[in-house]
Structures are given as C-alpha cells and as structure tokens.
Amino acid sequence: MPWKKVFLDRLRALRDSDAVHREIDEEMRFHLDMRTEENVRKGMSPEEARREAEKRFGRITRIKELGYEVRGGGWFETLWQDLRYGVRMFLKQPGFTLIAVLTLALGIGANTAIFSVVNAVLLRPLPLAEPERVVWLSDMLPQAGAVPTSLPEFLDWKDQNQSFEQLAAFLNSSMFIDTGGGTQDMPVGLVTPEMFALFRVNPILGRTFTNEETLPGRTRVAVLGHSMWQSHFGSDPNVIGKTIDLDGVAYTIIGVMPGGFSFPDRAELWRPLRINPNALDRGPHYLHVVGRLKPEVTLTQAQAEMSTLAARLSAQHPEKNAGHGVKLQLLRDVVVGDIRPALFILLGAVGFVLLIACANVANLLLGRVGVRQKETAVRTALGASRLRIVRQLFTESMMLSIGGGVAGLLIAVWGVKWLVSMGPTTIPRVHEIAVDPRVVCFTLLISVATSVIFGLAPALQASKPDLTDALKEGGRTSAGLHRNRLRSMLVISEVALSLVLLIGAGLMIRSFAKLSRIDPGFNPDGVLKMGVSLLVSKYPDDERVASFYSQLLEQAAATPGVVSAAAISDLPLFGSNTSDNFTIEGRPPVAQQDQPIIEYHIVTPRYFESMGIPLLAGRDVAWTDTKQAPNVVVINEAFAERHFAGESPMGHRISLQGQERDPLLIVGVVGNVRQLGLDRKPVSEVFVPYLQDPLSKNYQRSMTIVARTNSDPGAVAGSLRAALTSLDKSLPVYDLKPMTEYLSDSLARRRFNLILLTAFAGVALVLAAVGIYGVISYGVTQRTHEIGIRMALGAEKADVLRLVVRQGMVMALGGVAIGLLASFALTRLMESLLFGVSVTDPLTFTVIALLLISVALLACIVPALRATKVDPLVALRYE
Amino acid sequence: MAKKPDLPQGTLDLLVLKALSLSPMHGYGVGQRIQQLAEDMLTVEEGTLYPALYRIEQKGWIESEWGVSENNRRARFYKLTRKGRKQLAIEESQWEHLTAAVAKVLQAT
C-alpha cells in the first residue's frame, strides 16, 4: 500500500475534515442527480425519479461514513481525537497528572539507569572484533586454583597448540612518565607482539612490535595509545622515532594505536614483554594469557586440547609443573567477573519498583474510573462501542507512560552520571556506562509495557459499567465495591513487593554493618598511606635504592606529628599480590602440588608498629637483616596456628619455592590482618625484611609507605609529602590518603550496591504508603454517607477510627504476609552479596515487617482522622 | 422475476478495475458500465461502489481527479494506474481459475 498517499490523505483529513466530507457529499450528490435525470428520461415523475435513485443508492449516511473512514478518518483520526481528549483531561487535573507521571518517571528512570549499567557491563560486546572467539587462559594449580601462568608454560602453549590463531601474553603495569611539570602514573601494557593481531587492531602510525624486540638487550621501544598521543604529543604526525621518558628511561616510539583500543586495563602505552630464552623459570606465575580461537574451533574443543597439553607438560616437568591444568574462559566473562549477580539483583529490585509504580498509577486511574463512570456511561449510551472506550482509556494510559518515559529518561541520564561518578572503579567497564540508543529503546519498551500493565485493569473496569446504575445520580453500588476490591489487591501487592525490597536492603545493611565492625587486624586511625616508586634512571642499583628507602623512612619519622613510619610491598584488604608454596624444615617431604600456600610481603622495620598490628612473639624485622645476615621471617598467627599447632613456631625454618640462600628462620609472630578483604578469613602470611627479600635478586622499587601520626592525619599529609619530595623532587608520590579512607575504599562496591538497593527500597516504601493512603482516603470519601449514619446512630469517634484503620491494616497485613513468603523464596538469590547474615535472618525480617506495618498504620491514620471529623448532618445531605 | 444474485465478496474490486480499464470514468459511470456489461444480470447497491472506489484508490490501483462530466457538471473521475492494470490481470486469471474449478465441482454427478 502506498503509505505516503494514505498518510497524506489522513493528515489532510485531520487538518480539514470538512473538505473531505464536502468532496464525498458532492460526489454522491452527482451520482444521485445523474440517476434521477436518467429516471426522468425513462418517464418517471421528478419525485418518483429521486426516490428511486435514493433507493438504489442504499443507506446514504452509512455509506458516507464508510467512505470517510477510508478516505479521511480511520484509526488515525480516532487516535487524534483520543489524544486531544486525553490532553484536555490531563490539563483539567494537573495534580493527578503530575503525580502519575512523576511516579512512572521514577520507576522508569531507575530501570533505565540500572539497565544502562547492565547494558554496558553485561550486554554490550567487548569493543573488539569477534569477542566470542577471544579466550582467557589461566594455569590451574591444585592448591591455588586459577592463577596467571609462567613464561615457559606460555611459550609451550603457544608453540604446541592447534586451537588458537594467536596466543598472547601480557602484564598490567604502570610506569611514571615525565611530563615536564612532574611525574605522572600511567597504566602500561607489557605485551607479546601477537597481542595487536589478536585484537585485530592496526596502528594508525608506524608499526607494532617484532618478535626480535622481545629479546633482552634490544632498543627500548614503545607503542602509544591514541589519547596519549593526543595529550602528550599534540597528535604529532611525526611522532615516530621520537623518544618518551618512562621511569626515567628513554623509549623510542614506533607506533600509534587507533582510539578505543586500551587493553589491558585502560593501557595507553605498550612495551614489548621481555622474553629471555636463557632464563626461563617455571616457578613464578605472573603472566596473563589471551588467545583467539580458530574459526572452526569451539571453546570446549580448545579446552580439551589445552588440558591434554597441560597434562603432557606436567609429565615433562614434574618438579615445577606437576598437577598443573589449564582453564579457558571467554574474555568477556573474565572482564565482567563477579559483578553479574549484583547487577541482576539490582535489576530485579528496580523491576519491583516499577511494578509498584504501576500499581500506584493503576490505583489512581481506578479512582478516576469512579469519577468518570458517568461520562463513560453517557458515551456508551450514545453508541460508543466497548472497544472504542477501552481504546481511548489505553491511549490515555499510553500518554501518561510516554510522559513518564521521557521524564524517566531525563532522570536516567542524570542518574547514570551520578552512578558513574560515585560508582567504584572496581565495577568493570564503568567508563563505558552511558545512555545509548539501546537504552533508549529499552525505556520506550518498558514505557509501553508499563502502560499496558497499569492501564489494563482500569480500562476493563471502565468499559463495563452498569449503565442504569451509573446514570442514576450518585450510583455507588456493586460496581464500586468490586473496584475497591481490585484496588485493595493492588495495594496488597505493592506492600508485598516493597517488603521484599526492604528485606533485601535490610539484609545488605546488616551485612555492611557486620563488615564495618570486622577488625581488619590493624588500627587505621591516624595512619597515612602513600605509594612511592623509585625511577631506574636515578636509582640504578640496589645500594642506592636501599639507602634511599632508609633515608626516606627516617625523614618521614622525623616529620612533626609522625610517630613511626615504615614500608610494605602490598597493603592488606585488596587481595593477593605474591603467593608462594613453602616447606617446613624437618617435616616429611611433600609433593610440590600439595605444598601449602602463603602470602608473601616485604616489610621494613616498624611496619607492624606503624599499622598497629600486635607483635605476639619474638621480634620485628630489623635493618640488620640483610643479604649477608641469615634469612629471617615473621609469620602471622594464622600461619602459626595452621602449621605449628600446639608448639612454638619460633626457631623453625621454612623454605619458599624459588627463594635464594638459606631457609628462613622464624623470628616473630604477628596478629592476623584481613589480607584478601574484610569479608575473607585471614590466610597464612609471611613478612620478610626489606633488605633480604629472598624471592628477588633486587630490592623493591615500588613500596607503600605507612605513617602513624599522633594527630589528624589530614593535617600531617602535606608536610609529610613535602618532607619526602625534599629528598628527591622528581619522586613520584601517589595515592596519599588516610588509612581509614583506604579501609572504606575496600568496601566501595558493597557500599554502592547497598546505597542503590536501599534507595530503591525507600522509593518502594514511599510508593506503597502513598498507595495505602490513596485507597483508604478514597474509601473514606466514598463512605462519608455511611460514616455519617453511623455517627448519627451514636458511633464514637474511636469506633470510626477503628473502622477505617482496620480496613487499611487488613490490606497491609495481607501484603506483609505475602511479602514475607516471597522474601523467604527470593533472598536466597542474594546470598553472594551478604556477609555474616543468614538469607532468612529473623531479626531483619521482623524489624522490616514491623517498619512496614507502622508506615502503613500512619498512612491509614491520616484519612481515618479525617473520617472522625465527618459532620453527620453534612454527610447525610452530601450527595 | 428471479432474485438477482448478490456479488460474491471481493469481486466488486475486479469489476471496478475491469470497468475502468476501458476508459477513465466517474463513479456513476462505473456503476452504469458494470450494469451494462453484466446485461442487468447483477444488482449492485450503488452506494457501496464509493467506499470500494476509495479503498482501491488507497491501494494505488486507481487514481482520481476532479473533471467535468458529459452534462457539464463537476465530477470525480477515476482512472486505472499501471499498478492497477497489473492487478486486473492477476485478478482476472484468479477469477477464471476459480470459476473453472467451481464449475468442475458442480458438473460432477
């Protein structure tokens, strides 16, 4: 059908329906005149001729209507009429309209905002070619599970597999770049040359790495990311061949990547991963590996092949590789990680909020059905079909929800901005979150779905009014009662839904409270932390590194307000940094794959004192524990309990895998800290002296400094930084913050989930209260007459109060009962988000149920009090 | 007099297209022509012609414009479009197929 012509015709009819009617009239009059003339020619009298012509023509009014339906009006005009009528209705009742649109906007906006997050994190494919073929490979260790792999294993995988087009290894790192005005920390990817081909990206300038450039002793080269090229080199087209200063060493720029490529982890700069074929050690596991599957190979096939390969490698290198397997996962799943359940819970929660919003608007509309009953009855009596009336009411619902959708989209745009700004950086892909076309489609879709949900009940209600009843003055009989039942049911569902949300939020709040009360194992009050990193150019050898750190700590401790200062390789709470297996001297030998695992840290003297970690036995590490002195180690309580139950660990010696020199003599035991996070049990840990560091030939250049102050750490921060940079102006000092802030950062993602879920539950509570209030106060208005009679017959105010409140509380209690049942079934789903609280925690369930009942009571009492003020005389006259 | 048969559903479109295939014509003329061609064997409620004409026009098979009739009155003239001519051919062959099939069934003894 030529839709354009049809559309133009319809539009013309809308603009000037009279003209269309006139044309049709004229055409038919012409027909009748012609027929009449013909009849006259045949010998009829003019009157007879006309009559005969009209008879042959048929029912002229109906035919004109039919013609107009085709030529002009049709559904288009009906819609237009309904829209205009709807706008008039809404403008006449601005309060109603505003509340309905705002309620919907809240529901739709919250849904859109959370969907934007889900969309960016879970739905939108990774920004790379054929992401479904890009796989993440980890080593599977019998003790530690999935871990990065070792360089020789990676090379074996690469050379011996049949499943992958490319296999590439990389490391996340960060380097300091000299910007002229100071040093700046930059994420850097250390990658093998295959990485770029694997991700199907080509440089826009220059080239990427060659295999040659991974060998030791070659020129230092780097590839720039697009935004780095813009910000640091002003998009210089002749940048190739220039040098860039990283950690104080010059690198030659050989290529520039296109925008949008920043793997791994927002890297803006890439260096070749060094591969020294003469120093391949299967001990240290630190390399991440990704691969692109060949087109015909499935993930399962690749997994099978790699497992066989791993088994073969285990057999070839039993001393280091025994029991090692390989685990393949889609890169997408690794990137998204463990946020999936939390997001689905939030999505479910906003879904509930939207349902509650729908119920509220449906309630408002049902309230209006009563008001509009007469109007509908009149229209029906005048011949409007039931379908016609339903259609008109649906048009109105649709207008409300589209209004709500547009307002909701605005809320969402604002909400997403807020989410991204306050969202923890630990949310993967957080910088990709945005309101994109897909999100807008989603909003549109839920707006339409919403209008169907909340519009259905009122429309069906309204379309079958009892005609005679409604037309009678003030008819409020059986139909009204039925409608009230429907409204009560809506309110009951609202209460039930919000109870589920509130219980969910309550459980999260309890978890959070429990976590916040967990003793991290150290005392964060008054402690400052900061990262420090020494540039290779300034501190090329171990002596200089070591002497600088001891100087630095002296300077820090001498700063006014600082009580003690020390350094550690990695602070607690954010997971494992270095772990290793070990054996205890004098114990029966254990196969390597069965050896226990410990967390390994390098500390300077006074670290435990500065952090407030108690020294339970023995001594702290000392500056005299050097590479010349016997190796010593301080262990934590968990280690002591697990491996030296019932005896003193002091004086025993342990050997770490891959360590240098003699076994480590245990000289001290310290209290446990929550190394892997507040929500994880303490694990076995060892602390080695900075100057010994038996796992490494060189001293650590990057350390975290902790300084205990005797006053406000914020006040000391500035002078501490000044004191440190006075030793070396170019010293990069970063992440300077109070330890309390660091501690609360470790709960950032939980706090994020908590705030969102609590906000949704709060909105749900308010909506449910409004719903109860609306129905009860409508009920009071309707029953004014009855209440008047009761009072005239001697009912006390208290009786009336009880009457009204009872009606509301029946609904509230019904909703609470259903909600409790639903919560028992649903809170299981959020188990992974909870800590230290059972999913059916009786306290939470009780408190929340009571809270909701009190709010419901409050929502009933206001209209109930109004009911007690009814003047019987006025009420009886009131019609 | 035997009652003249009503038109089967959908055949009116075919007749209108056929009538207009001879020359452009106003609505009254279309009715007249169908009657003539059918040699008065069919009866069409004349009014129903108009909604049919509008519908066919919306389908793009015919188009209309105001013109002057044989007795010098303003009248709306309809004419077949290229698309309409194609449609006529399709409907004619369908109709022949259908009647042949129905005839075959009815001839069975």
Boltz contact constraints between the chains, C-beta under 6 A:
constraints:
  - contact:
      token1: [A, 1]
      token2: [B, 59]
      max_distance: 6.0
  - contact:
      token1: [A, 2]
      token2: [B, 60]
      max_distance: 6.0
  - contact:
      token1: [A, 6]
      token2: [B, 58]
      max_distance: 6.0
  - contact:
      token1: [A, 27]
      token2: [B, 76]
      max_distance: 6.0
  - contact:
      token1: [A, 30]
      token2: [B, 75]
      max_distance: 6.0
  - contact:
      token1: [A, 31]
      token2: [B, 27]
      max_distance: 6.0
  - contact:
      token1: [A, 31]
      token2: [B, 28]
      max_distance: 6.0
  - contact:
      token1: [A, 34]
      token2: [B, 28]
      max_distance: 6.0
  - contact:
      token1: [A, 56]
      token2: [B, 46]
      max_distance: 6.0
  - contact:
      token1: [A, 57]
      token2: [B, 46]
      max_distance: 6.0
  - contact:
      token1: [A, 57]
      token2: [B, 47]
      max_distance: 6.0
  - contact:
      token1: [A, 58]
      token2: [B, 45]
      max_distance: 6.0
  - contact:
      token1: [A, 58]
      token2: [B, 47]
      max_distance: 6.0
  - contact:
      token1: [A, 63]
      token2: [B, 47]
      max_distance: 6.0
  - contact:
      token1: [A, 66]
      token2: [B, 51]
      max_distance: 6.0
  - contact:
      token1: [A, 67]
      token2: [B, 50]
      max_distance: 6.0
  - contact:
      token1: [A, 67]
      token2: [B, 51]
      max_distance: 6.0
  - contact:
      token1: [A, 67]
      token2: [B, 54]
      max_distance: 6.0
  - contact:
      token1: [A, 70]
      token2: [B, 51]
      max_distance: 6.0
  - contact:
      token1: [A, 70]
      token2: [B, 54]
      max_distance: 6.0
  - contact:
      token1: [A, 70]
      token2: [B, 55]
      max_distance: 6.0
  - contact:
      token1: [A, 71]
      token2: [B, 54]
      max_distance: 6.0
